[in-house]
C-alpha cells in the first residue's frame, strides 16, 4: 500500500471521490444482492455471446485465407459459444447456481489437495501442517455448505464483495486525508 509520502502532489479529491463511489456501490450491492448476482450473470452471458460472434468472424476470415480447418474449428466453437450464451441468458438463475456449485467444487478440491499435502509433504513443520489442515477443513466446510445451500452461498459471496468495496472506499478516503499533509 502506498504511504502518505509517495502521495504528495496527488489531488486529495481523487481519493475522496473514488472512496465515496466505492462506499455507494458497496451499499447498493448490499441492498440488492439478488440484482447484483443477476447483473453479473447477465454480463457473463453477454460476454459469451460477443466472444461467440467474434470467434465466428475469425473462423470465416481464416477460411477465406485458405485455412479451412482452422476456420471450420473457429466457426464451430463460435456457434457453441453463441448457443451456450443464448441458453444461459434465458436462464439466469440456473447460470448463477451453476457458477456457485462450481465454486463449491473448487473449494472441496482445494481441501482435498491441502489434506494430501499436509500428510505427504515431507518438508512441512508441525505448525505448517496444523495450519494446512485447518485450511483444508475450512475449504471442505465452505464447499459443502455452498453445495448444500447454493442460494445462501451466492448471497454470501455478494455480501463479501459489497463489504470489501465499502471498506476499500473508506480506506481510500483515509488515504486522501493523509495525502499532502
C-alpha positions, 0 to 999 in steps of 0.5 A: 500500500502506498504511504502518505509520502509517495502521495504528495502532489496527488489531488486529495479529491481523487481519493475522496471521490473514488472512496465515496463511489466505492462506499455507494456501490458497496451499499447498493450491492448490499441492498440488492444482492439478488440484482447484483448476482443477476447483473453479473450473470447477465454480463457473463452471458453477454460476454459469451455471446460477443466472444461467440460472434467474434470467434465466428468472424475469425473462423470465416476470415481464416477460411477465406485465407485458405485455412479451412480447418482452422476456420471450420474449428473457429466457426464451430466453437463460435456457434457453441459459444453463441448457443451456450450464451443464448441458453444461459441468458434465458436462464439466469438463475440456473447460470448463477447456481451453476457458477456457485456449485462450481465454486463449491467444487473448487473449494472441496478440491482445494481441501482435498489437495491441502489434506494430501499435502499436509500428510505427504509433504515431507518438508512441512513443520508441525505448525505448517501442517496444523495450519494446512489442515485447518485450511483444508477443513475450512475449504471442505466446510465452505464447499459443502455448505455452498453445495448444500445451500447454493442460494445462501452461498451466492448471497454470501459471496455478494455480501463479501464483495459489497463489504470489501468495496465499502471498506476499500472506499473508506480506506481510500478516503483515509488515504486522501486525508493523509495525502499532502499533509 
